[in-house]
Amino acid sequence: FMLAKLKQLFQESVLYGAGNLVTKASGLLLLPLYLLFISKEEFGLLTLYETLFVFLMVISGWGVKGGFTRWYYDMQSETDRKSLFFTSYIFNVVTSSLGVLAVALVVSQIDMFHPPHTGDVTLWFCLAGLFKLLFDLPFILLRLQQKVKTQTIYQTMNVALTVLFSYCFLEYNKQGFAGVFMAQAAANAITFLLVLPLIFKNSILRFQRLVLGEMIHYGYPLAVSNILTTVLTLSDRYIIEHYSNLGEVASFSMAFKISNVLQFLVVNSFITSYTYNYYKSMHNPDESRFHIKTFTYFVLLMTLLGLGIVLFSKEIIYVLGAGNQDFYDAIPLIPVIILGLIFSGMRSVFVLPLTKAKRTRLISIVLFVTGLFNIVLNFLLIPYWGKMAAALTTSASQLLAALWFLYMVRKIEVVNYEIGKISKVLLIGVSFCIVALYLPALPFILDVLLRLSLVLSFLLCLYWFRFFEVVELQKLRQIWSKWRNPKEMLRNIKKFNS
């Protein structure tokens, strides 16, 4: 039964991962295009605007998005669920519009966001952000309804439109830096129009004022803490710019974007699928073993993909940077940022039992304190160690948050995570990442073979250190015998999708 649930969770995670891959792949596809038409310094400025959009995402809805996710399965009828969606969406539209207006007023007064020759991008940035916020809650609804394929189709259309308009505005209209946000505004506006039928179909004109009050009471502590922690954790870009220049911000952001491949391929897709499965079975005491093993496999998958990214980081930078070797100084930052992303993924799992118990105030306190810890370290260390200090402090604050949440979870329920196995995975993974940074330069074929052999060696080390149980090894042998025959591969894929 547990293996069947794990298979279902993996299937859903793959589908969510496909949607995330489509979305994030557009950023990776657009990055070389951007760097053909904008300078490294303008790319640094672009990342500062991206942090502003993250801030907009956090303040939109004022915590009601989290409340909508938490309350959706408590609704007893389809009518109540449609009314809940209508209530949440109207509130989200109002708060998103106010948030965009506030950001526009602040940004218009800051000279950093308006260097010479970039054009007036504030209007286009705000329009792009607002339209994207208007179809964010419908995407959450599709995930709650487990209509992953439908969500992926909408995401794919948005990506295709963004790539198309970006090429038109940058290549043909020669709009330069402002063209980046013109393209996003056009693509997001069309996507919103395409999503409108979905919004009307899932809405009933009945405003649940009392439930909205409960959702705000549940979500606003998280909203406040998320706003504060977003300001604190994303401030490293602005501190780097203050003590250095936009070029250093660009290198740090390049390392962060490459490391974020782990975030959107594994962390986001897994957490999305796992969260909805967790809420559906959160009152079932027989699910403990499933959650423990799922968490162990999650850490293993994050570490394995993270190692692969580190091993091929130079080649990835060369491709995404359009051959610009000025970004090679980002390579040493990547393993440090990836370690922080792994801790962040672990933290996201530890938060779920606390949200089940509605301990959102405690969650907000932890997030605020660790965010404050991060920004204090940034001010202390960035003047001396530059962008490497920003990477180290981010990882340290994520580790502190993960350990703190684990301590709090153990106080409210018994969850015996396999800490010994998880420690083995992380220690071996960090050791291999250190080795990867000091590999000698070899001819291309030998170089690729060497790096692939390190990935295989990582798995062998886990076997030697008894990470896998007997039943897990037997299952791996069954999977290998099932998939090694090319003639059976298509049949297995069809079974997987069924």
Rosetta blueprint (number, residue, H / E / L):
1 F L
2 M H
3 L H
4 A H
5 K H
6 L H
7 K H
8 Q H
9 L H
10 F H
11 Q H
12 E H
13 S H
14 V H
15 L H
16 Y H
17 G H
18 A H
19 G H
20 N H
21 L H
22 V H
23 T H
24 K H
25 A H
26 S H
27 G H
28 L H
29 L H
30 L H
31 L H
32 P H
33 L H
34 Y H
35 L H
36 L H
37 F H
38 I L
39 S L
40 K H
41 E H
42 E H
43 F H
44 G H
45 L H
46 L H
47 T H
48 L H
49 Y H
50 E H
51 T H
52 L H
53 F H
54 V H
55 F H
56 L H
57 M H
58 V H
59 I H
60 S L
61 G L
62 W L
63 G L
64 V H
65 K H
66 G H
67 G H
68 F H
69 T H
70 R H
71 W H
72 Y H
73 Y L
74 D L
75 M L
76 Q L
77 S L
78 E H
79 T H
80 D H
81 R H
82 K H
83 S H
84 L H
85 F H
86 F H
87 T H
88 S H
89 Y H
90 I H
91 F H
92 N H
93 V H
94 V H
95 T H
96 S H
97 S H
98 L H
99 G H
100 V H
101 L H
102 A H
103 V H
104 A H
105 L H
106 V H
107 V H
108 S L
109 Q L
110 I L
111 D H
112 M H
113 F H
114 H L
115 P L
116 P L
117 H L
118 T L
119 G L
120 D L
121 V L
122 T H
123 L H
124 W H
125 F H
126 C H
127 L H
128 A H
129 G H
130 L H
131 F H
132 K H
133 L H
134 L H
135 F L
136 D H
137 L H
138 P H
139 F H
140 I H
141 L H
142 L H
143 R H
144 L H
145 Q L
146 Q L
147 K L
148 V H
149 K H
150 T H
151 Q H
152 T H
153 I H
154 Y H
155 Q H
156 T H
157 M H
158 N H
159 V H
160 A H
161 L H
162 T H
163 V H
164 L H
165 F H
166 S H
167 Y H
168 C H
169 F H
170 L H
171 E H
172 Y H
173 N L
174 K L
175 Q L
176 G L
177 F H
178 A H
179 G H
180 V H
181 F H
182 M H
183 A H
184 Q H
185 A H
186 A H
187 A H
188 N H
189 A H
190 I H
191 T H
192 F H
193 L H
194 L H
195 V H
196 L H
197 P H
198 L H
199 I H
200 F H
201 K H
202 N L
203 S L
204 I L
205 L L
206 R L
207 F L
208 Q L
209 R H
210 L H
211 V H
212 L H
213 G H
214 E H
215 M H
216 I H
217 H H
218 Y H
219 G H
220 Y H
221 P H
222 L H
223 A H
224 V H
225 S H
226 N H
227 I H
228 L H
229 T H
230 T H
231 V H
232 L H
233 T H
234 L L
235 S H
236 D H
237 R H
238 Y H
239 I H
240 I H
241 E H
242 H H
243 Y H
244 S L
245 N L
246 L H
247 G H
248 E H
249 V H
250 A H
251 S H
252 F H
253 S H
254 M H
255 A H
256 F H
257 K H
258 I H
259 S H
260 N H
261 V H
262 L H
263 Q H
264 F H
265 L H
266 V H
267 V H
268 N H
269 S H
270 F H
271 I H
272 T H
273 S H
274 Y H
275 T H
276 Y H
277 N H
278 Y H
279 Y H
280 K H
281 S L
282 M L
283 H L
284 N L
285 P H
286 D H
287 E H
288 S H
289 R H
290 F H
291 H H
292 I H
293 K H
294 T H
295 F H
296 T H
297 Y H
298 F H
299 V H
300 L H
301 L H
302 M H
303 T H
304 L H
305 L H
306 G H
307 L H
308 G H
309 I H
310 V H
311 L H
312 F L
313 S H
314 K H
315 E H
316 I H
317 I H
318 Y H
319 V H
320 L H
321 G L
322 A L
323 G L
324 N L
325 Q H
326 D H
327 F H
328 Y H
329 D H
330 A H
331 I L
332 P L
333 L H
334 I H
335 P H
336 V H
337 I H
338 I H
339 L H
340 G H
341 L H
342 I H
343 F H
344 S H
345 G H
346 M H
347 R H
348 S H
349 V H
350 F H
351 V H
352 L H
353 P H
354 L H
355 T H
356 K H
357 A L
358 K L
359 R L
360 T H
361 R H
362 L H
363 I H
364 S H
365 I H
366 V H
367 L H
368 F H
369 V H
370 T H
371 G H
372 L H
373 F H
374 N H
375 I H
376 V H
377 L H
378 N H
379 F H
380 L H
381 L H
382 I H
383 P H
384 Y H
385 W H
386 G L
387 K H
388 M H
389 A H
390 A H
391 A H
392 L H
393 T H
394 T H
395 S H
396 A H
397 S H
398 Q H
399 L H
400 L H
401 A H
402 A H
403 L H
404 W H
405 F H
406 L H
407 Y H
408 M H
409 V H
410 R H
411 K H
412 I H
413 E L
414 V L
415 V L
416 N L
417 Y L
418 E L
419 I H
420 G H
421 K H
422 I H
423 S H
424 K H
425 V H
426 L H
427 L H
428 I H
429 G H
430 V H
431 S H
432 F H
433 C H
434 I H
435 V H
436 A H
437 L H
438 Y L
439 L L
440 P L
441 A L
442 L L
443 P L
444 F H
445 I H
446 L H
447 D H
448 V H
449 L H
450 L H
451 R H
452 L H
453 S H
454 L H
455 V H
456 L H
457 S H
458 F H
459 L H
460 L H
461 C H
462 L H
463 Y H
464 W H
465 F L
466 R L
467 F L
468 F L
469 E L
470 V H
471 V H
472 E H
473 L H
474 Q H
475 K H
476 L H
477 R H
478 Q H
479 I H
480 W H
481 S H
482 K H
483 W H
484 R L
485 N L
486 P H
487 K H
488 E H
489 M H
490 L H
491 R H
492 N H
493 I H
494 K H
495 K H
496 F H
497 N H
498 S L
